Amino acid sequence: MNPREINDFYTPLEKYKLVNNKITSEIILKPNCNPKTQIEELKEFSKRHNLKQTWVSPLTPFIWPIFISYILLIFLFSFDLLSNLGIFASFFI
């Protein structure tokens, strides 16, 4: 994503440094809890050194797939539970 387009709904997953007049990137596996400062630093660095793209992760959209997977898991577990109760009941017939 273009660093100038990053807003508060994203967190950067790369940290850039200037080492020996070369730009190096470091992957951040554990993003900062307060991404605002990190985003501002990234925007400032990208403006100074003309960076075109950086790796970011959206913050909010991951909640919905996790929630839907829990609902699906509960739904499928109920079928498994009913099937096991049917097998248990067949022992007494």
Biopython code that builds the backbone (N, CA, C, O; Angstrom):
import numpy as np
from Bio.PDB.StructureBuilder import StructureBuilder

atoms = [
    (1, "MET", "N", (0.834, -1.164, 0.000)),
    (1, "MET", "CA", (0.000, 0.000, 0.000)),
    (1, "MET", "C", (0.893, 1.246, 0.000)),
    (1, "MET", "O", (1.992, 1.239, 0.554)),
    (2, "ASN", "N", (0.417, 2.271, -0.607)),
    (2, "ASN", "CA", (1.143, 3.529, -0.637)),
    (2, "ASN", "C", (1.143, 4.138, 0.774)),
    (2, "ASN", "O", (0.075, 4.274, 1.373)),
    (3, "PRO", "N", (2.296, 4.503, 1.313)),
    (3, "PRO", "CA", (2.348, 5.034, 2.687)),
    (3, "PRO", "C", (1.527, 6.304, 2.897)),
    (3, "PRO", "O", (1.095, 6.581, 4.015)),
    (4, "ARG", "N", (1.313, 7.063, 1.852)),
    (4, "ARG", "CA", (0.518, 8.289, 1.999)),
    (4, "ARG", "C", (-0.972, 7.998, 2.171)),
    (4, "ARG", "O", (-1.714, 8.855, 2.651)),
    (5, "GLU", "N", (-1.417, 6.808, 1.786)),
    (5, "GLU", "CA", (-2.836, 6.437, 1.875)),
    (5, "GLU", "C", (-3.179, 5.689, 3.154)),
    (5, "GLU", "O", (-4.345, 5.364, 3.375)),
    (6, "ILE", "N", (-2.211, 5.410, 3.991)),
    (6, "ILE", "CA", (-2.457, 4.646, 5.223)),
    (6, "ILE", "C", (-3.216, 5.522, 6.213)),
    (6, "ILE", "O", (-2.858, 6.678, 6.439)),
    (7, "ASN", "N", (-4.268, 4.956, 6.800)),
    (7, "ASN", "CA", (-5.024, 5.677, 7.825)),
    (7, "ASN", "C", (-5.032, 4.854, 9.109)),
    (7, "ASN", "O", (-4.239, 3.924, 9.256)),
    (8, "ASP", "N", (-5.916, 5.188, 10.029)),
    (8, "ASP", "CA", (-5.922, 4.542, 11.354)),
    (8, "ASP", "C", (-6.443, 3.112, 11.338)),
    (8, "ASP", "O", (-6.336, 2.411, 12.344)),
    (9, "PHE", "N", (-7.003, 2.664, 10.223)),
    (9, "PHE", "CA", (-7.532, 1.306, 10.147)),
    (9, "PHE", "C", (-6.476, 0.294, 9.728)),
    (9, "PHE", "O", (-6.790, -0.880, 9.530)),
    (10, "TYR", "N", (-5.238, 0.728, 9.593)),
    (10, "TYR", "CA", (-4.144, -0.153, 9.205)),
    (10, "TYR", "C", (-3.023, -0.063, 10.233)),
    (10, "TYR", "O", (-2.907, 0.906, 10.983)),
    (11, "THR", "N", (-2.209, -1.103, 10.238)),
    (11, "THR", "CA", (-1.001, -1.074, 11.043)),
    (11, "THR", "C", (0.164, -1.506, 10.165)),
    (11, "THR", "O", (0.054, -2.517, 9.471)),
    (12, "PRO", "N", (1.269, -0.782, 10.169)),
    (12, "PRO", "CA", (2.422, -1.159, 9.336)),
    (12, "PRO", "C", (3.072, -2.446, 9.833)),
    (12, "PRO", "O", (3.188, -2.676, 11.037)),
    (13, "LEU", "N", (3.489, -3.271, 8.892)),
    (13, "LEU", "CA", (4.168, -4.512, 9.241)),
    (13, "LEU", "C", (5.641, -4.487, 8.840)),
    (13, "LEU", "O", (6.335, -5.502, 8.914)),
    (14, "GLU", "N", (6.105, -3.321, 8.416)),
    (14, "GLU", "CA", (7.514, -3.145, 8.081)),
    (14, "GLU", "C", (8.041, -1.889, 8.764)),
    (14, "GLU", "O", (7.331, -0.895, 8.913)),
    (15, "LYS", "N", (9.282, -1.959, 9.167)),
    (15, "LYS", "CA", (9.943, -0.787, 9.736)),
    (15, "LYS", "C", (11.169, -0.515, 8.877)),
    (15, "LYS", "O", (11.989, -1.401, 8.637)),
    (16, "TYR", "N", (11.277, 0.727, 8.419)),
    (16, "TYR", "CA", (12.372, 1.111, 7.536)),
    (16, "TYR", "C", (13.438, 1.859, 8.317)),
    (16, "TYR", "O", (13.150, 2.650, 9.216)),
    (17, "LYS", "N", (14.686, 1.579, 7.940)),
    (17, "LYS", "CA", (15.828, 2.251, 8.558)),
    (17, "LYS", "C", (16.814, 2.644, 7.463)),
    (17, "LYS", "O", (16.890, 2.010, 6.410)),
    (18, "LEU", "N", (17.548, 3.680, 7.732)),
    (18, "LEU", "CA", (18.602, 4.125, 6.835)),
    (18, "LEU", "C", (19.930, 3.667, 7.428)),
    (18, "LEU", "O", (20.359, 4.176, 8.464)),
    (19, "VAL", "N", (20.584, 2.702, 6.770)),
    (19, "VAL", "CA", (21.849, 2.152, 7.247)),
    (19, "VAL", "C", (22.867, 2.281, 6.114)),
    (19, "VAL", "O", (22.670, 1.728, 5.032)),
    (20, "ASN", "N", (23.926, 2.995, 6.358)),
    (20, "ASN", "CA", (24.984, 3.212, 5.368)),
    (20, "ASN", "C", (24.434, 3.764, 4.054)),
    (20, "ASN", "O", (24.813, 3.317, 2.971)),
    (21, "ASN", "N", (23.547, 4.729, 4.165)),
    (21, "ASN", "CA", (22.903, 5.374, 3.016)),
    (21, "ASN", "C", (22.085, 4.411, 2.158)),
    (21, "ASN", "O", (21.854, 4.668, 0.976)),
    (22, "LYS", "N", (21.655, 3.315, 2.751)),
    (22, "LYS", "CA", (20.762, 2.369, 2.067)),
    (22, "LYS", "C", (19.540, 2.156, 2.946)),
    (22, "LYS", "O", (19.649, 2.081, 4.170)),
    (23, "ILE", "N", (18.392, 2.061, 2.322)),
    (23, "ILE", "CA", (17.154, 1.831, 3.056)),
    (23, "ILE", "C", (16.978, 0.334, 3.247)),
    (23, "ILE", "O", (16.951, -0.431, 2.284)),
    (24, "THR", "N", (16.860, -0.069, 4.500)),
    (24, "THR", "CA", (16.606, -1.474, 4.818)),
    (24, "THR", "C", (15.252, -1.582, 5.497)),
    (24, "THR", "O", (14.828, -0.689, 6.232)),
    (25, "SER", "N", (14.592, -2.685, 5.234)),
    (25, "SER", "CA", (13.292, -2.901, 5.863)),
    (25, "SER", "C", (13.378, -4.088, 6.811)),
    (25, "SER", "O", (14.080, -5.066, 6.555)),
    (26, "GLU", "N", (12.661, -3.976, 7.889)),
    (26, "GLU", "CA", (12.626, -5.015, 8.911)),
    (26, "GLU", "C", (11.170, -5.397, 9.122)),
    (26, "GLU", "O", (10.327, -4.528, 9.345)),
    (27, "ILE", "N", (10.871, -6.679, 9.056)),
    (27, "ILE", "CA", (9.500, -7.144, 9.232)),
    (27, "ILE", "C", (9.156, -7.127, 10.718)),
    (27, "ILE", "O", (9.923, -7.600, 11.557)),
    (28, "ILE", "N", (7.989, -6.572, 11.022)),
    (28, "ILE", "CA", (7.518, -6.505, 12.397)),
    (28, "ILE", "C", (6.478, -7.600, 12.582)),
    (28, "ILE", "O", (5.394, -7.534, 12.003)),
    (29, "LEU", "N", (6.806, -8.611, 13.391)),
    (29, "LEU", "CA", (5.851, -9.700, 13.601)),
    (29, "LEU", "C", (4.793, -9.345, 14.624)),
    (29, "LEU", "O", (3.666, -9.835, 14.552)),
    (30, "LYS", "N", (5.147, -8.501, 15.570)),
    (30, "LYS", "CA", (4.189, -8.063, 16.578)),
    (30, "LYS", "C", (3.999, -6.565, 16.402)),
    (30, "LYS", "O", (4.825, -5.778, 16.864)),
    (31, "PRO", "N", (2.908, -6.158, 15.732)),
    (31, "PRO", "CA", (2.711, -4.722, 15.482)),
    (31, "PRO", "C", (2.536, -3.929, 16.770)),
    (31, "PRO", "O", (2.193, -4.473, 17.820)),
    (32, "ASN", "N", (2.777, -2.653, 16.657)),
    (32, "ASN", "CA", (2.652, -1.740, 17.776)),
    (32, "ASN", "C", (1.192, -1.629, 18.205)),
    (32, "ASN", "O", (0.305, -1.631, 17.353)),
    (33, "CYS", "N", (0.927, -1.533, 19.494)),
    (33, "CYS", "CA", (-0.442, -1.400, 19.984)),
    (33, "CYS", "C", (-1.040, -0.048, 19.635)),
    (33, "CYS", "O", (-2.255, 0.071, 19.475)),
    (34, "ASN", "N", (-0.207, 0.959, 19.517)),
    (34, "ASN", "CA", (-0.665, 2.284, 19.130)),
    (34, "ASN", "C", (-0.070, 2.600, 17.753)),
    (34, "ASN", "O", (1.021, 3.162, 17.668)),
    (35, "PRO", "N", (-0.779, 2.242, 16.676)),
    (35, "PRO", "CA", (-0.188, 2.391, 15.342)),
    (35, "PRO", "C", (-0.098, 3.832, 14.852)),
    (35, "PRO", "O", (0.559, 4.087, 13.842)),
    (36, "LYS", "N", (-0.736, 4.783, 15.534)),
    (36, "LYS", "CA", (-0.710, 6.175, 15.053)),
    (36, "LYS", "C", (0.714, 6.714, 14.975)),
    (36, "LYS", "O", (1.087, 7.323, 13.972)),
    (37, "THR", "N", (1.508, 6.500, 16.009)),
    (37, "THR", "CA", (2.882, 6.997, 15.985)),
    (37, "THR", "C", (3.705, 6.277, 14.924)),
    (37, "THR", "O", (4.537, 6.880, 14.247)),
    (38, "GLN", "N", (3.460, 4.992, 14.795)),
    (38, "GLN", "CA", (4.184, 4.209, 13.809)),
    (38, "GLN", "C", (3.815, 4.651, 12.388)),
    (38, "GLN", "O", (4.678, 4.708, 11.512)),
    (39, "ILE", "N", (2.548, 4.960, 12.163)),
    (39, "ILE", "CA", (2.099, 5.424, 10.849)),
    (39, "ILE", "C", (2.705, 6.793, 10.540)),
    (39, "ILE", "O", (3.139, 7.038, 9.414)),
    (40, "GLU", "N", (2.737, 7.672, 11.516)),
    (40, "GLU", "CA", (3.320, 8.998, 11.295)),
    (40, "GLU", "C", (4.814, 8.905, 10.986)),
    (40, "GLU", "O", (5.314, 9.616, 10.114)),
    (41, "GLU", "N", (5.518, 8.039, 11.692)),
    (41, "GLU", "CA", (6.936, 7.848, 11.409)),
    (41, "GLU", "C", (7.139, 7.299, 10.003)),
    (41, "GLU", "O", (8.047, 7.721, 9.287)),
    (42, "LEU", "N", (6.287, 6.356, 9.615)),
    (42, "LEU", "CA", (6.393, 5.766, 8.288)),
    (42, "LEU", "C", (6.098, 6.793, 7.191)),
    (42, "LEU", "O", (6.780, 6.824, 6.166)),
    (43, "LYS", "N", (5.080, 7.633, 7.408)),
    (43, "LYS", "CA", (4.763, 8.672, 6.426)),
    (43, "LYS", "C", (5.903, 9.675, 6.293)),
    (43, "LYS", "O", (6.237, 10.098, 5.186)),
    (44, "GLU", "N", (6.492, 10.050, 7.405)),
    (44, "GLU", "CA", (7.614, 10.993, 7.377)),
    (44, "GLU", "C", (8.819, 10.386, 6.658)),
    (44, "GLU", "O", (9.463, 11.043, 5.839)),
    (45, "PHE", "N", (9.114, 9.128, 6.974)),
    (45, "PHE", "CA", (10.245, 8.448, 6.338)),
    (45, "PHE", "C", (10.008, 8.273, 4.839)),
    (45, "PHE", "O", (10.922, 8.457, 4.035)),
    (46, "SER", "N", (8.779, 7.919, 4.470)),
    (46, "SER", "CA", (8.469, 7.715, 3.051)),
    (46, "SER", "C", (8.514, 9.027, 2.275)),
    (46, "SER", "O", (8.870, 9.039, 1.097)),
    (47, "LYS", "N", (8.161, 10.111, 2.917)),
    (47, "LYS", "CA", (8.223, 11.422, 2.259)),
    (47, "LYS", "C", (9.679, 11.837, 2.031)),
    (47, "LYS", "O", (10.023, 12.358, 0.971)),
    (48, "ARG", "N", (10.525, 11.602, 3.028)),
    (48, "ARG", "CA", (11.939, 11.973, 2.915)),
    (48, "ARG", "C", (12.684, 11.130, 1.879)),
    (48, "ARG", "O", (13.515, 11.641, 1.128)),
    (49, "HIS", "N", (12.370, 9.818, 1.851)),
    (49, "HIS", "CA", (13.141, 8.897, 1.023)),
    (49, "HIS", "C", (12.362, 8.362, -0.177)),
    (49, "HIS", "O", (12.830, 7.453, -0.863)),
    (50, "ASN", "N", (11.184, 8.916, -0.432)),
    (50, "ASN", "CA", (10.391, 8.608, -1.619)),
    (50, "ASN", "C", (10.065, 7.108, -1.732)),
    (50, "ASN", "O", (10.338, 6.484, -2.758)),
    (51, "LEU", "N", (9.489, 6.548, -0.684)),
    (51, "LEU", "CA", (9.034, 5.159, -0.716)),
    (51, "LEU", "C", (7.686, 5.085, -1.415)),
    (51, "LEU", "O", (6.824, 5.940, -1.208)),
    (52, "LYS", "N", (7.505, 4.064, -2.242)),
    (52, "LYS", "CA", (6.269, 3.928, -3.008)),
    (52, "LYS", "C", (5.269, 2.981, -2.350)),
    (52, "LYS", "O", (4.063, 3.225, -2.399)),
    (53, "GLN", "N", (5.754, 1.908, -1.737)),
    (53, "GLN", "CA", (4.860, 0.919, -1.142)),
    (53, "GLN", "C", (5.428, 0.394, 0.168)),
    (53, "GLN", "O", (6.637, 0.381, 0.401)),
    (54, "THR", "N", (4.502, -0.037, 1.006)),
    (54, "THR", "CA", (4.885, -0.697, 2.252)),
    (54, "THR", "C", (3.854, -1.773, 2.568)),
    (54, "THR", "O", (2.750, -1.781, 2.025)),
    (55, "TRP", "N", (4.231, -2.656, 3.435)),
    (55, "TRP", "CA", (3.380, -3.772, 3.789)),
    (55, "TRP", "C", (2.575, -3.388, 5.030)),
    (55, "TRP", "O", (3.149, -3.043, 6.063)),
    (56, "VAL", "N", (1.244, -3.449, 4.927)),
    (56, "VAL", "CA", (0.367, -3.097, 6.045)),
    (56, "VAL", "C", (-0.657, -4.198, 6.252)),
    (56, "VAL", "O", (-0.857, -5.052, 5.388)),
    (57, "SER", "N", (-1.294, -4.166, 7.396)),
    (57, "SER", "CA", (-2.340, -5.123, 7.725)),
    (57, "SER", "C", (-3.560, -4.359, 8.234)),
    (57, "SER", "O", (-3.423, -3.469, 9.074)),
    (58, "PRO", "N", (-4.756, -4.697, 7.734)),
    (58, "PRO", "CA", (-5.953, -4.038, 8.263)),
    (58, "PRO", "C", (-6.243, -4.518, 9.678)),
    (58, "PRO", "O", (-6.001, -5.681, 10.002)),
    (59, "LEU", "N", (-6.750, -3.648, 10.503)),
    (59, "LEU", "CA", (-7.002, -3.999, 11.899)),
    (59, "LEU", "C", (-8.381, -4.612, 12.108)),
    (59, "LEU", "O", (-8.487, -5.666, 12.735)),
    (60, "THR", "N", (-9.425, -3.995, 11.610)),
    (60, "THR", "CA", (-10.787, -4.405, 11.921)),
    (60, "THR", "C", (-11.288, -5.624, 11.155)),
    (60, "THR", "O", (-11.939, -6.464, 11.775)),
    (61, "PRO", "N", (-11.040, -5.786, 9.868)),
    (61, "PRO", "CA", (-11.699, -6.854, 9.122)),
    (61, "PRO", "C", (-11.412, -8.267, 9.598)),
    (61, "PRO", "O", (-12.154, -9.186, 9.253)),
    (62, "PHE", "N", (-10.359, -8.470, 10.381)),
    (62, "PHE", "CA", (-10.088, -9.820, 10.843)),
    (62, "PHE", "C", (-11.088, -10.287, 11.895)),
    (62, "PHE", "O", (-11.190, -11.484, 12.161)),
    (63, "ILE", "N", (-11.820, -9.367, 12.490)),
    (63, "ILE", "CA", (-12.793, -9.742, 13.510)),
    (63, "ILE", "C", (-13.944, -10.536, 12.901)),
    (63, "ILE", "O", (-14.391, -11.524, 13.484)),
    (64, "TRP", "N", (-14.425, -10.113, 11.738)),
    (64, "TRP", "CA", (-15.582, -10.770, 11.123)),
    (64, "TRP", "C", (-15.315, -12.208, 10.703)),
    (64, "TRP", "O", (-16.152, -13.056, 11.010)),
    (65, "PRO", "N", (-14.229, -12.556, 10.030)),
    (65, "PRO", "CA", (-14.002, -13.966, 9.708)),
    (65, "PRO", "C", (-13.849, -14.848, 10.947)),
    (65, "PRO", "O", (-14.287, -15.999, 10.951)),
    (66, "ILE", "N", (-13.237, -14.316, 11.985)),
    (66, "ILE", "CA", (-13.095, -15.099, 13.211)),
    (66, "ILE", "C", (-14.461, -15.330, 13.843)),
    (66, "ILE", "O", (-14.742, -16.440, 14.294)),
    (67, "PHE", "N", (-15.320, -14.310, 13.890)),
    (67, "PHE", "CA", (-16.655, -14.446, 14.450)),
    (67, "PHE", "C", (-17.484, -15.449, 13.645)),
    (67, "PHE", "O", (-18.163, -16.294, 14.228)),
    (68, "ILE", "N", (-17.437, -15.365, 12.333)),
    (68, "ILE", "CA", (-18.196, -16.289, 11.481)),
    (68, "ILE", "C", (-17.685, -17.715, 11.643)),
    (68, "ILE", "O", (-18.477, -18.657, 11.635)),
    (69, "SER", "N", (-16.389, -17.885, 11.788)),
    (69, "SER", "CA", (-15.861, -19.239, 11.979)),
    (69, "SER", "C", (-16.300, -19.831, 13.313)),
    (69, "SER", "O", (-16.542, -21.035, 13.394)),
    (70, "TYR", "N", (-16.409, -19.010, 14.366)),
    (70, "TYR", "CA", (-16.915, -19.527, 15.644)),
    (70, "TYR", "C", (-18.379, -19.950, 15.527)),
    (70, "TYR", "O", (-18.768, -20.987, 16.065)),
    (71, "ILE", "N", (-19.187, -19.160, 14.834)),
    (71, "ILE", "CA", (-20.598, -19.527, 14.642)),
    (71, "ILE", "C", (-20.699, -20.828, 13.851)),
    (71, "ILE", "O", (-21.487, -21.707, 14.198)),
    (72, "LEU", "N", (-19.902, -20.952, 12.788)),
    (72, "LEU", "CA", (-19.898, -22.172, 11.986)),
    (72, "LEU", "C", (-19.424, -23.366, 12.805)),
    (72, "LEU", "O", (-19.961, -24.466, 12.668)),
    (73, "LEU", "N", (-18.438, -23.160, 13.640)),
    (73, "LEU", "CA", (-17.937, -24.232, 14.496)),
    (73, "LEU", "C", (-19.008, -24.710, 15.473)),
    (73, "LEU", "O", (-19.171, -25.915, 15.669)),
    (74, "ILE", "N", (-19.728, -23.791, 16.078)),
    (74, "ILE", "CA", (-20.808, -24.169, 17.003)),
    (74, "ILE", "C", (-21.909, -24.914, 16.258)),
    (74, "ILE", "O", (-22.451, -25.897, 16.763)),
    (75, "PHE", "N", (-22.239, -24.446, 15.059)),
    (75, "PHE", "CA", (-23.271, -25.093, 14.248)),
    (75, "PHE", "C", (-22.863, -26.519, 13.878)),
    (75, "PHE", "O", (-23.673, -27.438, 14.001)),
    (76, "LEU", "N", (-21.632, -26.718, 13.432)),
    (76, "LEU", "CA", (-21.178, -28.063, 13.061)),
    (76, "LEU", "C", (-21.001, -28.961, 14.285)),
    (76, "LEU", "O", (-21.226, -30.169, 14.208)),
    (77, "PHE", "N", (-20.597, -28.374, 15.411)),
    (77, "PHE", "CA", (-20.457, -29.163, 16.631)),
    (77, "PHE", "C", (-21.812, -29.688, 17.101)),
    (77, "PHE", "O", (-21.899, -30.788, 17.646)),
    (78, "SER", "N", (-22.873, -28.898, 16.890)),
    (78, "SER", "CA", (-24.201, -29.370, 17.297)),
    (78, "SER", "C", (-24.616, -30.588, 16.475)),
    (78, "SER", "O", (-25.241, -31.500, 17.016)),
    (79, "PHE", "N", (-24.286, -30.628, 15.180)),
    (79, "PHE", "CA", (-24.587, -31.817, 14.378)),
    (79, "PHE", "C", (-23.774, -33.009, 14.845)),
    (79, "PHE", "O", (-24.285, -34.128, 14.884)),
    (80, "ASP", "N", (-22.534, -32.790, 15.196)),
    (80, "ASP", "CA", (-21.694, -33.874, 15.687)),
    (80, "ASP", "C", (-22.230, -34.397, 17.016)),
    (80, "ASP", "O", (-22.234, -35.606, 17.247)),
    (81, "LEU", "N", (-22.677, -33.513, 17.879)),
    (81, "LEU", "CA", (-23.230, -33.924, 19.169)),
    (81, "LEU", "C", (-24.505, -34.739, 18.974)),
    (81, "LEU", "O", (-24.696, -35.763, 19.631)),
    (82, "LEU", "N", (-25.378, -34.289, 18.073)),
    (82, "LEU", "CA", (-26.613, -35.032, 17.801)),
    (82, "LEU", "C", (-26.309, -36.392, 17.194)),
    (82, "LEU", "O", (-26.987, -37.369, 17.511)),
    (83, "SER", "N", (-25.326, -36.474, 16.347)),
    (83, "SER", "CA", (-24.966, -37.755, 15.745)),
    (83, "SER", "C", (-24.418, -38.708, 16.803)),
    (83, "SER", "O", (-24.722, -39.901, 16.774)),
    (84, "ASN", "N", (-23.614, -38.198, 17.736)),
    (84, "ASN", "CA", (-23.091, -39.057, 18.803)),
    (84, "ASN", "C", (-24.204, -39.505, 19.740)),
    (84, "ASN", "O", (-24.160, -40.632, 20.232)),
    (85, "LEU", "N", (-25.197, -38.666, 20.003)),
    (85, "LEU", "CA", (-26.317, -39.079, 20.839)),
    (85, "LEU", "C", (-27.136, -40.167, 20.150)),
    (85, "LEU", "O", (-27.651, -41.068, 20.811)),
    (86, "GLY", "N", (-27.260, -40.088, 18.821)),
    (86, "GLY", "CA", (-27.968, -41.138, 18.068)),
    (86, "GLY", "C", (-27.250, -42.467, 18.149)),
    (86, "GLY", "O", (-27.889, -43.510, 18.279)),
    (87, "ILE", "N", (-25.924, -42.444, 18.072)),
    (87, "ILE", "CA", (-25.148, -43.688, 18.190)),
    (87, "ILE", "C", (-25.274, -44.230, 19.603)),
    (87, "ILE", "O", (-25.410, -45.438, 19.793)),
    (88, "PHE", "N", (-25.230, -43.350, 20.597)),
    (88, "PHE", "CA", (-25.378, -43.782, 21.985)),
    (88, "PHE", "C", (-26.759, -44.392, 22.220)),
    (88, "PHE", "O", (-26.878, -45.378, 22.948)),
    (89, "ALA", "N", (-27.809, -43.819, 21.613)),
    (89, "ALA", "CA", (-29.159, -44.343, 21.782)),
    (89, "ALA", "C", (-29.316, -45.692, 21.094)),
    (89, "ALA", "O", (-30.094, -46.532, 21.546)),
    (90, "SER", "N", (-28.589, -45.903, 20.010)),
    (90, "SER", "CA", (-28.726, -47.191, 19.294)),
    (90, "SER", "C", (-28.166, -48.352, 20.119)),
    (90, "SER", "O", (-28.517, -49.501, 19.847)),
    (91, "PHE", "N", (-27.318, -48.104, 21.105)),
    (91, "PHE", "CA", (-26.823, -49.170, 21.968)),
    (91, "PHE", "C", (-27.941, -49.755, 22.838)),
    (91, "PHE", "O", (-27.879, -50.922, 23.225)),
    (92, "PHE", "N", (-28.954, -48.953, 23.144)),
    (92, "PHE", "CA", (-30.022, -49.410, 24.039)),
    (92, "PHE", "C", (-31.196, -50.023, 23.274)),
    (92, "PHE", "O", (-32.147, -50.485, 23.904)),
    (93, "ILE", "N", (-31.163, -50.043, 21.956)),
    (93, "ILE", "CA", (-32.281, -50.607, 21.174)),
    (93, "ILE", "C", (-32.036, -52.074, 20.936)),
    (93, "ILE", "O", (-32.851, -52.741, 20.299)),
]
sb = StructureBuilder()
sb.init_structure("model")
sb.init_model(0)
sb.init_chain("A")
sb.init_seg("    ")
for serial, (resi, resn, name, xyz) in enumerate(atoms, 1):
    if name == "N":
        sb.init_residue(resn, " ", resi, " ")
    sb.init_atom(name, np.array(xyz, "f"), 0.0, 1.0, " ", f" {name:<3s}", serial, name[0])
structure = sb.get_structure()
